[in-house]
Amino acid sequence: MVISQSEYYISPEEYLEGEKVSEIKHEYIDGQVYAMAGASDAHVTVSMNVSMLLRNHLRGSGCRVYMLDMKAQIEVINRYFYPDVMVTCDTRDRESEYFKSHPCLIIEVLSESTEGYDRGKKFASYRHLESLQEYVLISPDRISVECFRRNEEGHWVLYPYEKGEEVHLASVDFRCAIAEIYEDVILVDENTC
């Protein structure tokens, strides 16, 4: 969530050094730094559930799963974001300790204050990542997972999943019951669980 903006241009190198010692996380957009707010219980629980499911699935594969605190670098447009969950299977990402530049899967858990941004400008930024195969948006309030998958023509196709369905993430050949993503999450409308 964006809550404040600095007035001065900050280089990517200054940003990365500052993040190493900062008590709060910031996203970086072309020389401007934006502080991020905290997340709800449901947001953190969904992020953790997805991370654990993916980690167990990918163990021993050479792919790495990152949650909340690892930055995604979009070098061609000078951006750094903190996805809720990110997977990279690219060996080039082993060279960078504080950010990853070649993710195949990025997952954002929505919140009221960031949903429009996650669906719009952030997704537009992530599409500059040539390695990205899927962008997933998960609602923490109701059972809804939206997977945007890049097809062979380079177009992004929506694969929505709802209550009772199996979620499929083709980028990492992962499948699970949608209920597993929402384990221990108290939904706003109990009738949706």
N, C-alpha and C positions, 0 to 999 in steps of 0.2 A: 504494500500500500504506500502510495506517495503521500508524504505529509509536509515536507518542506524542501525548498530549493535554495542552493547557494547562488550568490550573485556573480561569482567569478568563474572563469574557465579553469577547469582542473584537468591536467593531463591524465591519460590512462595510468601512467606510472605512479603519479601522485595518488590517484584514487586507490590503486592496489596496495600501496604502502600504508595509506591511511586505514584501509579496511582491516589490516593485520592487527591494529591496536584499538580500533573503535569498539565501544561498548554496544553500539547499535549497528544494524546492517543498513547499507545504502545501495541503491541501484544507480547505475551510471548511464547517462544518455548524452552522448556527444558533448562532453565537457561539463555537464551539470550533474550534481549529486543530489539524490532524493532519499531522505530517511524513510525507513519502513516501520510501520506499526506492528504491534504484536498480533497474534492470531488467537482464534477461539479454541475451546476444547475440541469441538467437532472437527475443525480445520486440522488441528495437530493430530488428532486420532486417525482421521482419514489418511493424512500424509504418511503417518507411521505404518498403518495397515498396508497401504500400497507398497511402501518401501520394503517392508518385511516380506510380503508375498513375492515381489520381484527379486529380492536378494536370495531367497530360498530357491526360486526357480533358476536363477542365473549362476548360482554357486558353481565354481569350477569351469565356467565357460570363457573366462577372460573378460567378460563384460563387467562393468562397475555400476553400482546403483548409489546415487547421492541424494540426500534429503536435506532440504531447507538451507544449509549453510555453504553449499558449493555454488560458485558463480558459473553462469553460462556466458561465454564471450561471443559476441557477434562482431567480429573485427571489421568486416566490410562496411558497417554502418556505425562503428564506434560505440557499442553498447555492452553493458554487463548487467545481467539480471540474476536474481536468486530464485530459480524454479523451486516449487515445493518438492518435486521429485524429478530426477534426471538420470538417464542411462546412457553410457557411452561404451561402445565396444571397439573403439578406434585406438590403436596403440599409440598414436601421436598424443593422445590426452594424458598419457603417463608422464610426459615431460613437464606438465604444468601442475604445480602443487596447489594453487589457489583458484584456478578456474579451468573449465573444460570448453573446448572449441568445436568438438565434433560429436555432439550427442545424437543418438538415433531416436530417442524418445524423451519428451518433456511433458510433465504433468503439472497442471496448476489446479489447486483446490480453490474454488471461487469464494468470495465474500461479497457482502452487499456493496462495500466501498470500492472493490477492485474488479467486479465482474465485467463491466463495460470495457475497461482498459485491457483485461486479460483476453477478451473476445476480439477486441479491435486492434489498437496500436501495438500491444505486446505480441499478439499473434502475427501481425504484419512484420514486426522485427524478427521474430523467430523464423519466419519463412525464408529469410536470407541465409540460414544455415543449410548448406548443401547436403549435409549428412542427416538432417532431421527427416525422419520418415513418418512420425506420428506426433500429434499434439493433442493432449487429452485434458478436458475440463471436467472437474468433478464437483457436484453440488454437495456442500456439507449439511444442507437443510432437508433435502429430499433425495430419494434414490434416483439419481440421474448421472450417467457417465456419457460424455460426448467425446468420441474419438475422431479426430480429423486425420485422415491417412492420405499421404501423397501417392497418387497413382502413377502409372508408367508414363503418362503424358505430362506429369508434373503438376496436375491439378489436385486440389485438396478436397477429399470426399468425406462427408460426415457419416459416421456409424454410431447411432445413438443406442444406449443400453438403459433399460429400466428394470423395475422390480421383477424378480424371478428369472432374469436372463443371465446368460453367461457372457462375460466380457472377454473379448479377444483383442490382444495387442500383437499385431502381426510383426512389428519391428523386432520383437524379441521372442516370438513364437510362444506367447503366454496366454493362458486361459484360466479364468476363475469365476465362480459364482459371484454375482454382484453383491450378494449379502456379505461375503468375506471382506469386501472393501469397507463396509459399514459396520463391522463388528464393534460393539461397545459404543456406538455413536447414538446419542439421543437426538432423534429427528424432531424438527419443529412440529410437523403434523404426524402424530403417532399412527394415523390411518395409512400412511405411505410405507410403513415398514413391513 
